[in-house]
Amino acid sequence: MIEDAAYRFEQMLAETRPLPPHDVAMIPDDRVLAAMTQRVFCAGFSSKVIDAKWEAFESAFERFDPARCAWMTEERFDESLKCKDIVRNGAKIKSVQENGRFVMELAEKHGRAARFFARNGPTTTMSASSVFSRRMEAGSVAKQECVSCARSASQPSSRCPMA
């Protein structure tokens, strides 16, 4: 019984070990934006609701292509507000557009957004936090959670779409 519990604990740890910075740096920009979006939409909602609707989010936001999200037209924004398959919250939908621009800005400066997160992990969150503080609106993605998600994405899961 104790051996079984120890095995399950080891399995859980293996699934949640952070990726090394080199692997974090390889995460594509669309997955960074997807992770940011999932964190935004989970705030104030049951994560089970968001997880159940996630494929619709992927479709509604064009697989989180940063450029397509950043330059979302008013028509597409209005369509998203009417889409019953996702959470229809204007501020959260707007954050996808703003965060798409942010991911593009990071990618322009660092080659890809994930390289920024790889360099600004848990031991150097001050730099990451200062960037997020300047860029994020109140109620948007929690800055350290996004860094944490980027650094701990070890396997594909419904909790973190970055892997």
trRosetta pair geometry for C-beta under 8 A, 3 or more apart (Angstrom, degrees):
i j d omega theta_ij theta_ji phi_ij phi_ji
1 4 5.7 -51 -150 31 28 112
1 5 6.7 26 152 -15 61 104
2 5 5.7 -53 -150 37 35 111
2 6 6.2 37 151 -20 67 105
3 6 5.6 -53 -146 37 32 113
3 7 6.3 36 153 -22 64 104
4 7 5.7 -52 -148 34 30 113
4 8 6.5 29 154 -16 64 104
5 8 5.8 -53 -147 37 32 110
5 9 6.3 34 152 -21 64 106
6 9 5.6 -54 -148 36 31 114
6 10 6.4 33 152 -19 65 104
7 10 5.7 -55 -150 36 31 111
7 11 6.4 34 151 -20 64 105
8 11 5.5 -52 -149 35 34 115
8 12 6.4 37 152 -21 65 103
9 12 5.7 -51 -150 34 32 112
9 13 6.5 32 152 -17 64 105
10 13 5.7 -54 -149 37 32 112
10 14 6.3 36 152 -23 65 105
11 14 5.6 -53 -148 34 31 113
11 15 6.5 27 154 -17 64 107
12 15 5.9 -59 -152 37 30 109
12 16 6.4 2 159 0 65 115
13 16 6.2 -76 -143 48 29 95
13 17 6.4 51 159 -54 68 90
14 17 6.2 -27 -146 -8 29 114
15 154 6.4 161 -180 82 38 128
15 155 6.0 -61 -149 22 77 132
15 157 8.0 84 177 -63 111 139
16 152 6.3 -7 -173 -174 69 115
16 154 6.6 173 -132 19 12 136
17 152 7.6 -173 119 -145 20 75
17 154 5.6 90 66 -90 66 153
18 24 8.0 -11 173 -60 93 120
18 121 7.8 93 176 -155 149 132
18 122 8.0 -102 -87 -9 165 124
18 151 4.7 -11 -149 149 122 84
18 152 4.6 -65 -99 -96 75 59
18 154 7.0 -139 -129 -61 13 105
19 23 3.9 -114 177 89 118 122
19 24 5.0 150 91 -55 117 77
19 151 6.7 -153 48 -172 78 41
19 152 7.2 157 3 -133 75 12
19 153 6.0 -23 -10 70 125 67
19 154 5.7 178 -56 -92 82 66
20 23 5.2 89 58 11 73 102
20 24 7.2 -137 99 -6 35 89
21 24 5.4 -54 -144 36 36 114
21 25 6.2 42 157 -26 68 104
21 118 4.1 106 -165 -174 81 94
21 119 7.1 85 -158 -69 128 39
21 121 6.4 -105 -90 -35 99 134
21 151 8.0 -21 -90 -123 62 88
22 25 5.8 -54 -154 30 29 116
22 26 7.1 27 150 -21 60 105
22 118 7.2 103 -63 -158 16 141
23 26 5.7 -56 -156 29 37 113
23 27 7.8 57 147 -41 61 85
24 27 6.0 -32 -169 -7 44 114
24 114 5.7 -163 152 176 67 103
24 117 5.8 -118 161 103 122 99
24 118 4.0 161 89 -91 110 90
24 121 7.4 138 31 -82 172 112
24 150 5.5 77 -157 154 113 89
24 151 5.8 -15 -96 -105 145 49
24 153 7.3 119 -111 44 77 101
25 112 7.2 112 -180 71 66 113
25 114 5.4 147 -141 118 26 98
25 115 4.6 48 -140 -98 94 65
25 117 8.0 -174 -85 67 52 77
25 118 3.9 -31 -62 -22 84 163
25 119 8.0 66 -87 -32 108 77
26 114 6.8 -67 51 102 19 147
27 31 5.2 -108 178 81 97 126
27 32 6.0 115 119 -57 114 87
27 112 7.8 174 76 138 57 128
27 114 3.9 155 57 -102 91 153
27 117 7.8 -26 47 60 129 132
27 150 6.6 -146 38 -147 157 86
27 153 6.6 71 -95 70 140 148
27 162 5.3 0 -155 179 140 103
27 163 7.8 -63 -115 -91 110 37
28 31 5.1 91 65 7 80 102
28 32 7.4 -141 103 -7 43 87
28 112 7.2 -87 -136 -160 36 136
28 114 7.5 24 8 -16 7 133
29 32 5.4 -51 -149 32 39 114
29 33 6.4 36 155 -15 69 103
29 66 5.0 -52 143 -22 122 133
29 103 5.3 124 -167 163 100 118
29 104 7.6 71 -171 -80 145 51
29 107 5.3 -8 -94 -76 136 136
29 112 5.7 -130 -56 -156 92 88
29 113 5.1 101 -117 12 83 111
29 114 7.3 -131 -79 -17 51 90
30 33 5.8 -54 -150 40 33 110
30 34 6.2 39 149 -24 65 106
30 63 5.9 6 -173 136 140 84
30 64 4.4 125 -168 94 79 93
30 65 5.7 -22 -101 -87 113 39
30 66 6.6 -128 -85 -27 58 79
31 34 5.2 -47 -142 35 36 117
31 35 6.3 40 156 -20 65 101
31 64 7.3 119 -72 88 23 141
31 114 7.9 18 75 -66 101 126
31 153 7.9 109 151 -166 125 167
31 161 6.1 -151 -150 124 77 78
31 162 4.3 106 154 -138 108 52
31 163 7.4 162 -168 -2 142 16
32 35 5.9 -55 -152 35 29 109
32 36 6.5 29 151 -17 63 106
32 103 5.5 150 97 -126 118 120
32 106 8.0 -108 136 76 158 141
32 113 4.5 -157 86 90 171 131
32 114 5.5 -147 -68 -64 125 82
32 117 7.2 -176 -124 -10 119 141
32 150 6.7 21 -119 -99 89 113
32 162 6.4 52 -82 -118 42 108
33 36 5.6 -53 -146 37 34 113
33 37 6.2 35 154 -21 66 107
33 64 4.3 171 93 179 111 112
33 66 5.3 -179 -48 -85 147 82
33 69 6.3 156 178 40 148 158
33 96 7.5 75 177 -154 105 75
33 99 6.0 141 -136 125 82 106
33 100 5.9 43 -131 -96 138 65
33 103 4.9 -62 -69 -36 98 162
33 113 7.8 101 -44 38 76 163
34 37 5.7 -57 -147 37 29 112
34 38 6.3 29 155 -21 64 105
34 58 7.3 16 -123 -101 121 82
34 63 8.0 -38 -73 177 121 49
34 64 4.3 -122 -62 -22 82 168
34 161 4.0 -88 133 99 122 131
34 162 6.8 174 74 -74 102 56
35 38 5.8 -51 -145 34 31 110
35 39 6.5 31 155 -17 63 104
35 146 6.5 123 120 -140 106 78
35 149 4.8 167 -180 130 129 139
35 150 6.8 147 97 -68 162 70
35 153 7.3 -81 -92 -73 145 133
35 160 5.8 18 -121 -161 107 75
35 161 5.5 -157 -71 57 64 78
35 162 4.3 0 -54 -52 132 103
36 39 5.9 -58 -154 36 30 110
36 40 6.4 31 150 -20 65 106
36 99 4.8 -175 124 -174 143 148
36 103 7.4 -147 8 -60 148 115
36 141 4.7 -58 -160 -75 82 159
36 146 5.4 22 -99 -119 80 127
37 40 5.6 -53 -148 35 33 113
37 41 6.2 21 160 -10 68 109
37 57 6.8 163 132 173 130 129
37 61 6.8 -139 -128 41 168 175
37 64 6.6 -140 3 -108 142 121
37 95 7.5 153 -114 105 67 100
37 96 5.3 36 -108 -103 115 93
37 99 6.8 -172 -65 74 75 150
37 141 8.0 -58 -62 -72 22 119
38 41 6.1 -60 -142 44 29 103
38 42 6.0 31 158 -23 65 110
38 50 6.4 124 -152 154 77 134
38 54 7.2 12 -106 -119 111 108
38 57 7.6 118 -84 118 76 163
38 159 8.0 139 147 179 143 32
38 160 7.3 179 78 -118 150 36
38 161 5.6 144 -29 3 143 112
39 42 5.9 -56 -142 35 27 111
39 43 6.9 38 155 -31 60 98
39 141 4.8 70 92 -134 121 93
39 142 6.3 -116 166 30 127 83
39 145 5.3 148 -144 117 140 127
39 146 6.0 -122 19 -76 163 80
39 149 6.6 -125 -59 -28 126 153
40 43 6.1 -53 -165 17 31 113
40 92 5.4 151 142 -146 109 90
40 95 4.9 -174 -151 104 157 149
40 96 7.6 -154 63 -61 153 69
40 99 7.4 -134 -36 -29 144 150
40 140 5.9 -31 -112 -160 112 54
40 141 5.0 -62 -63 -68 88 76
41 45 6.3 -32 159 39 68 137
41 50 5.0 138 116 -119 111 128
41 57 7.2 -115 -2 -109 169 145
41 87 5.6 148 -154 40 110 137
41 89 7.7 157 -122 40 78 127
41 92 5.5 97 -92 -178 70 138
42 45 6.0 -115 -144 65 30 89
42 47 4.8 19 -137 -97 115 81
42 50 5.1 -89 -82 10 74 161
43 139 7.2 168 113 -167 145 64
43 142 7.4 143 -79 -28 128 101
45 49 5.3 -97 166 65 109 129
45 50 5.8 110 104 -44 125 103
45 87 6.2 -79 -79 -100 163 154
46 49 4.4 95 70 -4 93 101
46 50 7.3 -172 94 -1 53 82
47 50 5.5 -55 -150 42 42 110
47 51 5.9 47 150 -24 72 105
47 159 7.1 21 176 -115 137 80
48 51 5.6 -50 -141 37 30 114
48 52 6.3 32 157 -21 63 106
49 52 5.9 -57 -151 35 27 110
49 53 6.5 6 157 -2 63 113
49 87 7.4 78 131 -70 117 114
50 53 6.0 -71 -147 48 29 100
50 54 6.5 60 150 -69 65 84
50 57 7.6 20 -166 -35 79 147
50 87 7.1 -34 -96 -22 81 128
51 54 5.6 -20 -152 -28 33 118
51 158 4.3 55 -142 163 112 128
51 159 7.5 -21 -91 -72 119 52
53 56 4.9 -55 -176 44 76 117
53 57 6.1 84 126 -29 87 96
53 85 6.3 154 -151 162 100 64
53 86 5.7 136 160 -112 130 49
53 87 7.0 133 84 -29 161 78
54 57 5.3 -51 -151 32 40 115
54 58 6.4 44 152 -22 69 99
54 158 6.4 -162 -9 -149 158 89
54 161 7.1 178 -166 -75 129 127
55 58 5.5 -46 -151 31 37 116
55 59 6.5 34 150 -15 65 105
56 59 5.6 -54 -148 40 34 110
56 60 5.9 34 155 -21 68 109
56 83 7.4 167 168 156 114 121
56 85 3.5 -146 -153 146 147 113
56 86 5.2 -159 120 -62 111 79
57 60 5.7 -54 -137 39 29 109
57 61 6.0 -5 171 12 65 112
57 86 5.3 111 -84 -114 70 116
58 61 6.9 -77 -143 54 17 86
58 63 5.5 25 -177 -101 85 54
58 64 7.0 -59 -130 -17 62 92
58 161 8.0 -171 -81 -148 105 149
59 62 7.7 24 -176 -75 29 31
59 63 7.8 23 -88 -52 31 64
59 85 7.7 -13 65 109 122 145
60 80 5.7 104 177 -117 119 90
60 83 5.5 136 -113 128 130 173
60 85 6.9 180 -52 82 121 109
60 86 5.1 -56 -1 -30 163 143
61 64 5.4 34 118 -77 115 59
61 68 7.9 138 174 103 60 106
61 69 5.6 26 -169 -95 100 111
61 80 7.8 52 -72 -111 76 130
61 96 5.7 -109 -120 -172 135 147
62 65 5.1 -49 116 20 108 106
62 68 4.6 -56 79 113 149 150
62 69 7.0 -158 52 -56 103 78
64 69 6.3 -3 -148 -38 49 141
64 96 7.9 -114 -120 -157 80 106
64 100 7.9 -158 -166 -97 67 97
65 68 4.0 52 83 19 113 114
65 69 6.4 162 78 -12 56 87
66 69 5.9 -64 -144 43 28 106
66 70 5.8 29 160 -24 68 111
66 100 4.6 159 -159 -158 61 77
66 101 7.9 160 178 -57 95 20
66 103 4.4 -125 -119 90 133 122
66 104 4.9 164 144 -58 127 86
66 107 7.1 150 65 -4 168 144
66 113 7.8 151 -81 -25 152 135
67 70 5.6 -53 -139 36 28 112
67 71 6.2 -7 171 12 64 110
67 100 7.2 -175 -55 171 10 114
67 104 6.4 96 -79 -91 65 131
68 71 6.8 -72 -139 54 21 85
68 72 7.2 61 151 -76 56 70
68 100 7.6 -109 71 -153 46 148
69 72 5.9 -8 -162 -47 37 107
69 96 5.2 -101 -166 151 120 93
69 97 6.0 -151 159 -99 74 44
69 99 7.5 -31 129 77 133 78
69 100 3.3 -175 96 -80 102 145
70 97 6.1 106 -132 -164 29 60
70 100 3.5 -145 -58 117 71 110
70 101 4.3 122 -136 -66 110 65
70 103 7.8 -135 -61 52 115 91
70 104 5.6 -15 -56 -10 159 138
71 97 8.0 146 -30 -146 11 94
71 100 7.8 -115 -4 116 52 137
72 76 4.9 -122 -167 86 86 125
72 77 5.5 104 136 -60 117 86
72 80 7.9 -11 -170 -13 140 140
72 96 7.3 62 -30 99 150 102
72 97 4.8 -98 26 -97 121 109
72 100 7.5 119 -22 30 101 155
73 76 4.7 96 55 8 80 99
73 77 6.9 -137 98 -5 43 87
74 77 5.4 -52 -147 36 35 116
74 78 6.2 35 154 -19 67 105
75 78 5.8 -56 -150 38 29 110
75 79 6.4 32 151 -20 64 105
76 79 5.4 -49 -145 35 35 115
76 80 6.4 40 153 -22 65 102
77 80 5.7 -54 -154 32 31 113
77 81 6.7 32 148 -20 63 103
77 93 6.4 128 -150 135 78 126
77 94 7.5 40 -141 -84 122 69
77 97 7.4 -13 -93 -50 111 139
78 81 5.5 -51 -151 32 36 115
78 82 6.7 23 153 -10 65 108
79 82 5.9 -67 -153 43 33 105
79 83 6.3 49 148 -45 68 100
80 83 5.4 -38 -144 9 35 120
80 86 6.9 -34 -163 64 81 138
80 88 7.4 162 141 -122 63 75
80 93 4.9 143 122 -144 134 139
81 88 5.3 85 -162 -161 46 101
81 90 6.1 16 -104 -85 115 81
81 93 6.5 -113 -70 14 72 166
82 88 7.0 78 -66 -122 10 136
83 86 5.2 30 104 27 116 97
83 88 6.6 168 61 -84 64 100
84 88 7.5 -31 -98 -37 38 125
87 92 6.6 -5 102 80 115 151
88 93 7.6 -4 -150 -40 44 130
89 92 4.0 48 89 20 113 114
89 93 6.4 165 81 -15 56 86
90 93 5.7 -58 -142 39 29 109
90 94 6.1 31 157 -21 65 107
91 94 5.6 -52 -147 36 30 114
91 95 6.6 39 150 -28 61 100
91 137 7.8 -131 -170 108 101 139
91 139 6.1 0 146 112 137 140
92 95 5.5 -44 -153 24 36 117
92 96 7.5 46 147 -25 59 91
92 139 8.0 -98 -76 143 72 107
93 96 5.8 -41 -166 17 41 113
93 97 7.5 38 142 -12 63 98
94 97 5.6 -52 -162 34 44 113
94 98 6.3 38 145 -14 73 106
95 98 5.4 -54 -141 44 39 110
95 99 5.6 35 159 -16 72 109
95 137 6.8 -126 -100 45 93 115
95 139 7.8 -127 -67 109 136 85
95 140 4.8 168 -129 -122 127 94
95 141 7.1 147 173 -24 132 83
96 99 6.0 -56 -137 44 24 106
96 100 6.2 36 154 -29 60 105
97 100 5.7 -51 -151 28 27 116
97 101 7.0 26 152 -15 60 101
98 101 5.8 -54 -158 33 34 110
98 102 6.4 35 146 -20 66 106
98 135 7.9 155 161 166 104 86
98 136 7.9 119 128 -123 129 52
98 137 6.7 35 110 -7 173 113
98 140 7.1 -76 85 -116 134 144
99 102 5.0 -48 -144 37 41 118
99 103 6.2 45 154 -21 69 99
99 140 7.2 167 -60 -169 108 122
99 141 6.6 74 -98 -6 137 129
100 103 5.9 -50 -147 34 30 110
100 104 6.5 30 152 -17 61 106
101 104 5.6 -56 -151 38 32 112
101 105 6.3 35 150 -23 66 105
102 105 5.6 -52 -149 33 32 113
102 106 6.5 30 153 -16 65 103
102 135 5.2 101 -114 170 123 140
102 136 7.8 19 -86 -73 160 73
103 106 5.8 -53 -148 38 32 110
103 107 6.2 33 152 -20 65 108
103 113 4.6 -47 -152 -66 74 153
104 107 5.6 -54 -145 38 31 113
104 108 6.3 36 154 -24 64 103
105 108 5.7 -51 -149 31 29 113
105 109 6.6 17 156 -9 63 109
105 135 8.0 -164 63 -119 148 140
106 109 6.0 -66 -149 44 31 104
106 110 5.6 -21 170 24 71 117
106 112 7.8 11 119 146 91 30
106 113 3.9 71 94 -118 126 77
106 115 8.0 172 158 56 98 80
106 116 4.7 -79 -162 -8 117 148
107 110 6.6 -76 -122 58 21 79
107 111 6.9 -68 -165 108 59 20
107 112 5.1 0 -125 -127 86 34
107 113 5.0 -42 -58 -42 80 74
109 116 7.4 54 85 -74 109 118
110 113 6.9 100 63 -107 122 22
110 115 4.1 -170 154 80 117 116
110 116 4.7 -159 -15 -52 167 83
110 119 7.7 -140 -138 10 135 132
111 115 5.5 48 59 -1 98 155
112 115 5.3 106 65 -10 74 101
113 116 5.8 -48 -171 25 49 113
113 117 7.0 38 142 -11 74 103
114 117 5.4 -54 -151 41 46 110
114 118 6.0 52 149 -26 73 102
114 150 6.2 -179 -134 -155 80 120
115 118 5.5 -48 -143 34 34 115
115 119 6.4 28 157 -13 64 106
116 119 6.1 -66 -154 41 27 105
116 120 6.0 -13 161 15 67 118
116 128 7.4 127 150 -107 94 90
116 131 7.6 -78 178 72 134 173
117 120 6.1 -74 -131 58 28 88
117 121 7.1 71 163 -79 62 64
117 128 7.0 66 -116 -115 58 131
117 146 7.4 -108 -109 133 127 86
117 147 5.6 -174 -143 -127 93 66
117 150 3.8 -31 159 123 152 161
117 151 6.8 -142 158 -51 102 77
118 121 6.8 -8 -164 -50 28 101
118 150 7.5 -111 -57 145 57 119
118 151 7.8 142 -107 -95 46 78
119 124 7.2 -58 145 79 60 143
119 127 8.0 -52 118 89 95 142
120 124 5.1 -107 -137 100 53 101
120 125 6.5 98 166 -107 86 36
120 127 4.9 -120 -119 82 119 106
120 128 3.7 144 144 -54 132 103
120 131 7.8 -3 -171 16 177 130
120 147 6.3 -86 112 -127 91 127
121 124 6.2 62 51 37 55 85
121 125 7.4 -57 125 -64 27 75
121 147 6.5 159 -133 173 37 106
121 151 4.8 103 -135 -98 102 137
122 125 6.1 -9 -144 -43 30 110
122 147 7.2 153 -69 130 54 115
122 148 7.0 63 -79 -96 97 75
122 151 6.3 -146 -27 90 92 173
124 127 5.6 -3 155 21 96 110
124 128 7.1 104 112 -10 74 99
125 128 5.0 -61 -150 48 54 113
125 129 5.3 58 150 -28 82 105
125 143 7.9 122 -175 128 102 104
125 144 5.7 28 -160 -113 141 97
125 147 5.9 154 -118 91 97 166
126 129 5.7 -54 -141 37 27 112
126 130 6.4 28 158 -21 62 105
127 130 5.9 -54 -148 32 29 109
127 131 6.7 28 154 -16 62 104
128 131 5.9 -58 -155 35 32 109
128 132 6.3 26 153 -13 67 109
128 143 6.4 154 134 168 90 105
128 144 7.4 109 104 -97 121 57
128 147 4.9 67 152 -81 161 139
129 132 5.7 -57 -145 42 32 109
129 133 6.0 38 155 -26 67 106
129 143 5.1 109 -120 123 61 145
129 144 6.5 0 -86 -62 100 87
130 133 5.5 -48 -143 32 31 115
130 134 6.7 27 158 -15 61 104
131 134 6.1 -62 -157 37 30 106
131 135 6.1 3 158 -2 66 120
131 143 7.9 149 74 -144 72 124
132 135 5.9 -74 -138 49 29 98
132 136 5.0 1 -179 -4 76 123
132 141 7.6 -100 -148 91 121 94
132 143 3.2 147 97 -112 164 119
132 146 7.3 157 -100 43 138 129
133 136 7.1 -45 -101 38 16 93
133 143 6.8 -30 -48 -55 64 157
136 140 4.3 -147 -170 76 99 133
136 141 6.2 -110 -128 54 139 75
136 143 6.5 -153 10 -68 149 93
137 140 4.7 101 59 -27 73 121
141 145 6.8 -136 176 71 82 108
141 146 5.1 50 154 -52 129 125
142 145 3.9 61 82 11 109 119
142 146 6.8 170 81 -17 57 82
143 146 6.2 -61 -156 31 28 106
143 147 6.8 21 153 -11 64 106
144 147 5.5 -52 -148 40 41 112
144 148 5.9 45 151 -23 69 106
145 148 5.4 -55 -145 40 31 115
145 149 6.1 35 154 -22 66 103
146 149 5.6 -47 -143 34 32 112
146 150 6.4 33 154 -18 63 104
147 150 5.7 -55 -151 37 31 112
147 151 6.2 20 155 -13 66 111
148 151 5.9 -62 -143 42 29 105
148 152 5.8 1 166 0 68 117
149 152 6.4 -70 -133 48 23 93
149 153 6.3 44 163 -52 63 97
149 160 5.0 -178 -158 -129 99 118
149 162 6.2 132 146 -6 97 137
150 153 6.3 -36 -147 -3 24 114
150 162 6.2 -158 -107 -147 54 170
152 160 7.2 -164 91 -64 89 172
153 160 5.1 -145 -103 133 89 134
153 162 4.0 -82 -100 83 159 114
153 163 4.4 -171 173 -59 101 89
154 163 6.7 -18 74 -98 19 141
155 163 5.5 97 137 152 12 165
156 161 7.9 20 -146 -136 77 43
156 163 4.5 -146 -73 94 49 107
157 160 5.7 41 64 39 98 76
157 163 6.8 50 8 36 72 131
158 161 7.9 5 -149 -70 30 78
160 163 6.4 67 104 -7 99 98
